Amino acid sequence: MLENDRIKVAQGENPCYLLLNQANRHGLITGASGTGKTVTLKVLAEGFSRAGVPVFMADVKGDVTGIAQAGEDTAALRERAEKLGAAGWQPQGCPTRLWDMLGDGGIPVRVTVSDMGPDLLASLLDLTDVQAGVLSVAFRVADDHGMLLIDLKDLRAMLTYLADHAKEVEVAYGRVSSQSIGAIQRALLTLEDEGGDIFFGEPALDLADWLVCDDAGQGIVNVLAAARLMGSPRIYAMFLLWMLGELYETLPEVGDAAKPKFVFFFDEAHLLFSNMPRALADKIVQTVKLIRSKGVGLYFISQSPADIPDEVLAQLSNRIQHGLRAYTPAEQKAVRAAAQAFRENPAFNAEEALLEVGTGEALVSFLNGEGQPSVVERAKVLPPECLMAAASEETLAAVREASAPLLEKYGQAVDRESAYELINAERAEAAEADALAKEREALEAERAAFEKEKAAAEAKERKEAQRAADAAAKAAEKQAAKEAALAQKEAERAAREAEREAERAAKAEQKQREQMAKTVNSVIGQIGREAGRQLMRGLFGNLRR
C-alpha cells in the first residue's frame, strides 16, 4: 500500500516500509510453498504501480494475473487491513498488460537473433569457446554482407552459408570447422524445440512499451505468461537476461533517484539459475550489480535464499523472508544462513522465528533512508488490494481488449527479407547459373559432337572421293597401259606386215631378176654374149633408175 514515497508492506511491532528511493537496491522474497510469497509479490507490485513505476512480473503458476482485478471486499480482509494499519485499503486492480513469449493468450513477445547477439546466445546454448567463435563469425559475416539475422532459420541459413563458403570465409575471418557448425546447429535444434522458433522474430519487442504509465499516472504491470515457459527454462532465462541487458544499454544513468524507473519480479528464480552455464550466471551477476544505477530494481522470488547464487544474493538489500521448513541438515543450514543475513532484533530469535511464522507472516528488513538494512521485523503482510487468486476470464478479456493497439502492433509475425531469403536467393541464382552453365556445356558438347560427326562425314567423303579418284586414275592408267599395249601390238603387227611386205617385194624383185636373167640369158644366147651384156647393163641401169 502506497503512502507518499514509500510502500507499506507489512506490520509488526513496527511498520515495514519499502522506501521508493531505496527500491532500486534490489530485493528478495523467499519462503516455503504456501507461505504467502505470491501475495507479498502482489503487495509490492501494486505499491510500485500506484507510485507510477512500471512493473514486470513472470506468472509462473498462473495466479499473478489477479493483479489486474479488484480483490474481494470481505469483512475479514477489511479487518486485517485495518488491524495492520492500512486504513485506506480499497479493493482495486492495477493497469495490466498480458504478454506471452509462446504466443498463447497474450501480446506476443519476440526479439531478433541480431538483438540477442552472439555472446549471449553462445552462453545460453552452452557453446565451447571455439563454437562461440564460429557463432561470432556468423554474426560478423551477416553484418558485413547486409544479411539480417531475425529468426532461427536466418541463423541456420547463415551457418550453412559458412559451411558452403568455408574457404573464402577462412581468409577474411578465420577458420570455421564443419564440426563446430554441426554442434551449433544441434544446439539450435534443442532451442527450437523449446519454442525458440516462436520467440525469435519480428516485430521485435520495444521495451519502451513496458516503461509506461496509464492515463491516471499508475505504472503498467506487465505480466508475462510463464507457466508453459517453465518447460523451456533456457528461453525464459534468455529473454530475462536480454531484457536486463537492453534496459542497461538503453536507459541513462540516474544514480539514486526518487523512485525506480522500472521494477522486475523474477518468480521461481531458482529456475533462472538451475543448470545455467557459468558464463551466463556471471553475466547475470554483472547485470544485477550494474543495473541499479539505471534506476531498475530487481526482486527475486524463490523458496530459499540458497536457490540464489551468493554473488547475486549479496546485491539484494530489501528482504522479505517467509517461513522455511527444516527437515534435513541442509535445510537447517539454509535456515541458519537466512537468519544470519538479517540485522539482529533483540526481541526475538530470527532462526526460530523462520520456523514458526505462519502463512502471510514474514521476517522483513528493508533499507532505511541512509541505505542501511533496518533491524529485522517479524511482521504480517498487508492484504493486497488486488485479487489474491488468478483473474477471471472476464477481467482477462477486458485486459486484452485494452491492449488492442499493442496486439495490432505485435500480434502478426512479420517475415521480411533477411539472411534466409537472401542466402536462398543467392543459392537459387547459383543453381540457375550452374544449370545454365551445364546447359551451355551440353550445347557445346552437342555442337562439338555435331562438328566431329560432320568432320568425320567430310573426311569419309574426301576419302571416298580420293578412293574414287585413285580408282579412276588406276583405271585410266590401266586403260592407257592397255591402249599402249594395243598400240605396241599394232606397231609390231605393222612392222611385221612391212617386213613381210618387204620380203615379198624382195622376193618379187628376186623373182623378176631371175626371170629377166633367164630372159637375158636367152637373148644373149640369141644375140651373143657381148651384146647380151650390154643389153643387160642397159636393162639393169633402167631398173635402177
Order of alpha helices (4+ residues) and beta strands (2+ residues): beta-beta-beta-beta-alpha-beta-alpha-beta-beta-alpha-alpha-alpha-alpha-alpha-alpha-beta-alpha-beta-alpha-alpha-beta-alpha-beta-alpha-alpha-beta-beta-alpha-alpha-alpha-alpha
